[in-house]
Amino acid sequence: MTSARPALTPFPYRVVGRTEETPDTAEIVLEPVATALPPFHAGQFAMVYAFGVGDIPLSLSGIGGSRLTHTVRAVGAVSGALHRLRPGETVGVRGPLGTGWDLPTAAGQDLVVVAGGLGLAPLRPLVRAALARPHGYGRLNVLIGARTPADLVCARDIDGWWTAGARVQVTVDRPDDTWQGDVGVVTALLDRAGFDVNNATAFLCGPEVMMRATARDLVHRGLAPERIRVSLERTMHCGTGHCGHCQLGPLLLCRDGPVLTWDQAEPLLAVREL
């Protein structure tokens, strides 16, 4: 029988690395103090507890051995406390939780990765996994949208992805004086992406309005809804499907998500929340 302890009891993890991504966003690298949690898959999340403050769900932006990497934007009390962590400090971690991107089922296909804002962080392990198997997949398109150049996360990865063979395109909503790239919505980048709609899988993460527009555009181009995967976000308190805060229609996203196919997600997102 599988023990429920990893999902219910926080395991102590120590901060072993911290990198500023943007003025309000940091990458935190965690290492188990003693026992490590079971392996995570790209797209899954953990409940990360700042002692004395509370816990929040955080997707994995990096997976390597027993180490867990999270990208944290300071927007509230808990995320602010996690953002301020420094190497040597300790947090509690529960997981792995939720569904993953399930990249292996897209073997041999073109990949279309579309990220908006902080949504690039949960997609980074997927991009890395695809690049680690250059003959396992077709063309890898990575389309990234950010509010401003200063808000771009994972920026140091992008040049490496280009070098490794990914087709990376970046657009921003508001350029600065130094920006020489695209300006506008991320869906506009689909016109220059190279993929076969009859043999491709798309992975979307970011603001809901962006994912909805991108998914509809892809379907209009001929990509089957079941080949489009989106990561949805709702308020999660327990991470185990007991409290009901993350309910979306008949689903509990901490248990049945956060990754769903578009044919699952579209009818649920079409219902106006009261």
C-alpha positions in Angstrom: 0.0 0.0 0.0 1.3 3.5 -0.9 1.7 5.7 2.1 -0.2 9.1 2.1 2.5 10.7 4.2 4.4 12.5 1.4 1.2 14.3 0.4 0.1 15.2 3.9 3.2 15.8 5.9 5.7 18.6 5.1 9.2 17.4 4.6 12.0 19.8 5.7 14.0 21.2 2.8 16.9 23.7 3.0 17.5 26.6 0.6 20.8 25.9 -1.2 20.5 28.5 -3.9 18.7 31.7 -4.7 18.8 33.8 -7.9 17.0 37.0 -8.6 14.9 36.7 -11.8 13.2 40.1 -11.7 12.8 42.7 -9.0 9.9 40.8 -7.5 10.7 37.2 -8.6 13.4 34.8 -7.4 14.4 31.2 -8.2 14.8 29.1 -5.0 16.7 25.8 -5.1 15.7 23.4 -2.3 17.5 20.3 -1.1 16.1 17.7 1.4 17.4 18.1 5.0 17.0 14.3 5.5 14.4 12.2 3.6 13.5 13.4 0.0 10.0 13.4 -1.4 9.2 11.0 -4.2 10.2 12.1 -7.7 8.3 14.9 -9.3 7.3 15.1 -13.0 7.3 18.3 -15.0 3.9 20.1 -14.6 3.3 18.8 -11.0 3.4 21.1 -8.0 4.3 21.1 -4.3 2.8 22.8 -1.3 5.7 24.9 0.1 5.4 26.1 3.7 7.0 29.2 5.1 7.3 28.5 8.8 5.0 30.7 10.8 3.3 32.2 7.8 1.6 29.5 5.7 1.9 27.4 2.6 1.1 27.9 -1.1 1.2 25.7 -4.2 4.3 26.2 -6.3 5.0 24.5 -9.6 8.4 23.0 -10.2 10.6 25.2 -12.5 13.5 22.8 -12.2 13.9 19.1 -11.3 17.2 17.5 -10.7 17.8 14.5 -8.5 16.5 15.2 -5.0 16.7 19.0 -5.6 13.6 21.0 -6.3 13.6 24.4 -8.0 10.7 26.9 -7.6 10.3 30.3 -9.2 8.5 32.6 -6.7 6.9 36.0 -7.3 6.2 38.1 -4.2 2.5 38.9 -4.4 1.2 38.0 -0.9 2.3 37.2 2.6 3.4 33.6 2.0 5.0 34.2 -1.4 6.7 37.3 0.0 8.2 35.2 2.8 9.4 32.6 0.4 10.8 35.2 -1.9 12.9 36.6 1.0 14.4 33.2 1.8 18.2 33.0 1.8 20.5 29.9 1.5 20.6 28.0 4.8 17.0 28.7 5.7 14.4 25.9 5.9 10.9 25.4 4.5 8.4 22.5 4.6 7.4 20.8 1.3 4.5 18.4 0.5 4.2 16.6 -2.8 4.4 15.6 -5.5 0.9 16.8 -6.2 -1.3 17.0 -9.3 -1.0 16.0 -12.9 2.0 16.6 -15.1 2.6 17.6 -18.7 3.0 13.9 -19.7 5.6 14.8 -22.4 6.5 11.1 -23.3 3.0 10.7 -24.9 4.1 13.4 -27.5 7.1 11.4 -28.6 7.9 11.9 -32.3 5.6 14.9 -32.6 6.3 18.6 -33.0 6.0 20.5 -29.7 4.4 23.9 -29.3 5.2 25.5 -25.9 3.4 28.7 -25.2 4.1 30.7 -22.0 2.8 33.9 -20.7 4.6 35.7 -17.8 5.4 33.5 -14.9 3.9 30.6 -16.9 7.3 29.9 -18.4 8.6 28.6 -15.1 6.4 25.4 -15.0 7.2 24.8 -18.7 11.0 25.0 -18.2 11.4 21.4 -17.1 9.4 20.3 -20.1 11.6 22.2 -22.5 14.7 20.9 -20.8 13.4 17.3 -21.0 12.6 17.7 -24.7 16.1 19.1 -25.5 17.7 16.2 -23.6 16.2 13.9 -26.2 16.9 15.7 -29.5 15.8 12.7 -31.6 12.8 11.9 -29.5 10.6 14.7 -30.7 10.0 16.8 -33.8 10.4 20.6 -34.0 10.4 22.3 -30.6 8.8 25.8 -30.7 9.0 27.9 -27.5 6.8 31.0 -27.7 7.1 33.4 -24.8 5.2 36.5 -23.8 6.1 39.0 -21.0 4.7 42.3 -19.9 8.0 44.1 -20.3 11.6 43.0 -21.0 12.4 43.4 -17.3 9.6 40.9 -16.4 11.0 38.1 -18.5 11.8 35.0 -16.3 14.2 32.2 -17.2 16.0 34.7 -19.4 19.4 33.1 -19.0 17.9 29.8 -20.4 16.8 31.2 -23.7 20.1 31.5 -25.4 20.9 28.0 -24.4 17.6 26.7 -25.8 18.4 28.4 -29.1 21.8 26.8 -29.2 20.3 23.4 -28.4 17.9 23.6 -31.4 14.7 25.1 -30.0 12.9 27.7 -32.1 12.4 30.4 -29.5 10.4 33.6 -30.0 9.8 36.3 -27.4 7.3 39.1 -27.4 6.5 41.8 -24.9 3.5 44.0 -24.2 5.5 47.2 -23.4 9.0 47.5 -24.8 11.8 49.6 -23.3 14.4 51.6 -25.2 16.7 48.6 -25.6 14.1 46.1 -26.8 14.5 45.0 -30.5 12.2 42.0 -30.5 8.5 41.5 -31.1 5.8 43.6 -29.5 2.3 42.3 -29.0 0.3 39.3 -27.8 2.0 35.9 -27.8 -0.6 34.3 -30.2 0.9 36.5 -33.0 4.0 34.3 -32.8 2.1 31.3 -33.9 2.3 32.5 -37.5 6.0 31.9 -37.6 6.1 28.7 -35.6 6.8 25.6 -37.6 4.6 22.6 -36.7 2.4 20.0 -38.3 -1.1 20.3 -36.9 -1.6 16.7 -37.7 1.4 15.6 -35.6 1.9 18.1 -32.8 1.1 18.6 -29.1 0.8 22.0 -27.5 1.6 22.9 -23.9 0.2 26.2 -22.6 0.8 28.0 -19.2 0.1 31.6 -18.2 -2.8 33.9 -17.7 -6.1 32.2 -18.4 -7.1 34.7 -21.1 -3.9 34.0 -22.9 -4.3 30.2 -22.7 -7.9 30.5 -23.9 -6.9 32.7 -26.9 -4.0 30.5 -27.8 -5.9 27.2 -27.5 -8.7 28.6 -29.7 -6.2 29.8 -32.3 -4.5 26.4 -32.4 -7.9 24.6 -32.8 -8.7 27.0 -35.6 -5.5 26.1 -37.3 -6.5 22.4 -37.1 -4.8 21.1 -33.9 -7.1 18.6 -32.1 -8.2 19.9 -28.7 -7.0 16.7 -27.0 -3.5 17.5 -28.2 -3.5 20.9 -26.4 -2.6 20.8 -22.7 -3.2 23.7 -20.3 -2.2 24.3 -16.7 -5.0 25.9 -14.7 -4.7 27.8 -11.5 -7.3 28.1 -8.7 -6.9 28.9 -5.0 -5.5 25.7 -3.4 -5.4 25.3 0.4 -4.9 21.6 1.1 -3.4 20.3 -2.1 -5.1 16.9 -1.6 -8.7 17.4 -2.8 -10.3 17.7 0.6 -11.1 21.4 1.1 -12.7 22.1 -2.2 -11.2 25.5 -2.7 -9.8 24.6 -6.1 -13.1 23.2 -7.5 -13.7 23.8 -11.2 -17.0 22.2 -12.2 -16.7 18.5 -11.3 -12.9 18.7 -10.9 -10.6 19.5 -8.1 -7.6 21.0 -9.7 -5.1 20.0 -7.0 -6.1 16.4 -7.6 -7.4 16.2 -11.2 -5.2 19.0 -12.5 -3.5 21.4 -12.8 -2.7 20.0 -16.3 -5.8 19.3 -18.4 -6.4 18.8 -22.1 -8.3 21.6 -23.8 -11.3 19.4 -24.6 -11.6 18.9 -20.8 -10.9 22.5 -19.9 -12.8 24.5 -22.5 -16.4 23.7 -21.4 -15.5 24.3 -17.7 -13.8 27.7 -18.4 -16.9 28.7 -20.5 -19.0 28.7 -17.4 -19.0 32.2 -15.7 -18.0 32.0 -12.1 -20.4 33.7 -9.6 
